Amino acid sequence: MLDALRLMASYNGWMNERLYAAAAQLPETALHQDRGAFFGSLFGTLSHIAAADLIWLHRFARHPALTEWGRSLDGLPSPSSLTEGLADTLQALATLRTRIDGCIAALPDRLVEDDLGLLLEYGNTARVAQAKRFGPLLLHFFNHQTHHRGQATTLLFQAGVDVGVTDLNALIANEA
């Protein structure tokens, strides 16, 4: 499972680099144009992914194995909602994204398999108490990113920008 989490963390960083490079091809007005997506615009979608990631990362920092890792979140925003604005420009959001992705990349190396079975207690954004196994929460975390990046790539394609290959398979080593 830890190897799979490392792969997903790598995929996350790789895809975000591609996504933000593609988004940078659009004028700022096109980034903020409401395209009828769940979060309105491409910028709104990218902002949502960053806000959700930060919410989860701050929750993950409560895990006993991640106390030291949690210090890497110092100075990063701690949003209280999934639509909280984190930046006004794509460049500012990209800078924040790079820092978030660095924290994500370092997370799996701080864990051992037994850590994945521990319960993580937290309050969701509606302030409802939760207690769930850490491993499945990490799977949800990566799945959520992939889901919304798929929406973002569709918005880019509709705006005339092709992100190119987005499949996780592109990062899986060929052992033939």
N, C-alpha and C positions, 0 to 999 in steps of 0.2 A: 504494500500500500504506500509506503514512503517513497518508493521509486515512482509510482504513479503520481503522487503529489508533486514530486520534483518535476516530472514531465509537464504537469498541468501548470506549474509556476513558470516554467520556461515558455510554454505555449502562451500564457498570459502576457508575458513581457514581449515576446515576438509579435503577437497579434496587435498589441497596443502600439508598438513602434510603427507597424504597417498602417494601422488605422489612423493614427495622428498624422503621419506623413501624407496619407491620402486626403485627409480633411484639410490639411494646410494648402492644398491646391485650390480650395474654394475661397471666394471672398467672404469676409466676415458676415456680410448680410445674408449670404446663402447658408452659412453655418447656423444662423439664428432663425432662418425662415421656418415657419410652422408648416410641416409637411404631413400633418395629420397622424403622426406617430404617437405612441402612448405618452411620450415625454415631449411631444410637440416637434421640436427641431433636432437636428443632428447634435448641436451643442447641448441641448437638454438631455439627450440620451447619453452622451459622453459624461455629462455632469452627474447624472443618476448613477452610472456605473462607478464613478469615483466616490460618490457619497456612500453608496452601499458597501463598497470595499472598505472604506474607512470605518463605517459602523461595525462591520464584522471584525476588522483587524483590532479595533479597540476592545471588542468582546473577547477575541482570542487571547489578548494580552493578559486576561485574567486566569488563563490556564497555568497551573503550577509550573509546568515545564518551560513556559514562555515569559517568565518574569523578566529576565535579562533582555530577551528579544524585544519585549514591550517598550524598552527605552528607545528603540529605533523609531517609535511613533511620536516621541517628544517633538513638539513644534508642529505636528500635523494637525489639521482641523479634526474636530470630533463632532460631526454633524448629528443633529437630533432628528432629521427627517431625510427621507429618500429623495427629496427634491430640493434640498438646501443648496443654494448657489455657493460654489467654492471658488470661482474665478470669473472674471469678466471677459477674458479673451482666450482664444485657443492656445496661444503661447503660454499664458499663465497656467491654464489647465494642464497642458502638456508637461510643464515643469513639475507640477504637483503629481501628475500621473507617473512620471519617471521615479519620483521619490517613493510613491506608494508601491510601485512594482519592485523596487529594491527591497522593501520590507517583505513583500510576498516571496520573492526569490530566496530570502534567507530563512523563512519560516520552517520549511520541511527539515532542514539540517539541524534544527534545535529539538527535534522530536525523536522518540523511539516508538516502536510499534505499540507498546503498552499504553503510551500517552493517548492513543486514538480512541481507546475504550472509556476514558474518563468522561464523567458528566461535566458539561459546561453549563453553569447557571447564569442566566442573563435576563434582562427585560427586553422584549421586542419593541419596535417603534411605537406600538400602541400601549406600551408599559405593562404588558402582560408577562408574568413570570414564566420562564422557560427553563427546562433542564433536559438537555439532549446530549447524546454521545458525540464526542468531538470529531471523530473520523467522518461520520456522515455529514456533519456541519461543514467540514472542509470540502467535501464533495459538492454540497449545495453551493458553497461559495464560488467554486470554479464553474459549476454549471450555470449559475446566475450570470457571471461575466460573459460566458459563451453565448447565452441566450440573447443578451442585449447587444453584444458586438455583432451578432447576426442581423439585428434590426439596424444597427448603424451602417453595416456594409450595404444593406438594401437602400438606405437613405442616400448613401454616397453614390451607388449605382444609378439611382433615379436622378441624381444631380449631374450625372455624366462622368463620374470618377470610378474606375475599376480598381479595387483593392488588390485583385489577383488572388492567388491561392490562399485559402483561409483554413484548410483542413489540418487538424491535428496530425494526420498521417504524414504531413510534410516534415514533421520533426521526429518521427519514429525512425530509428536507425534501420537500415536495410541490412539484414543478416544473410542474404543469399550469397 
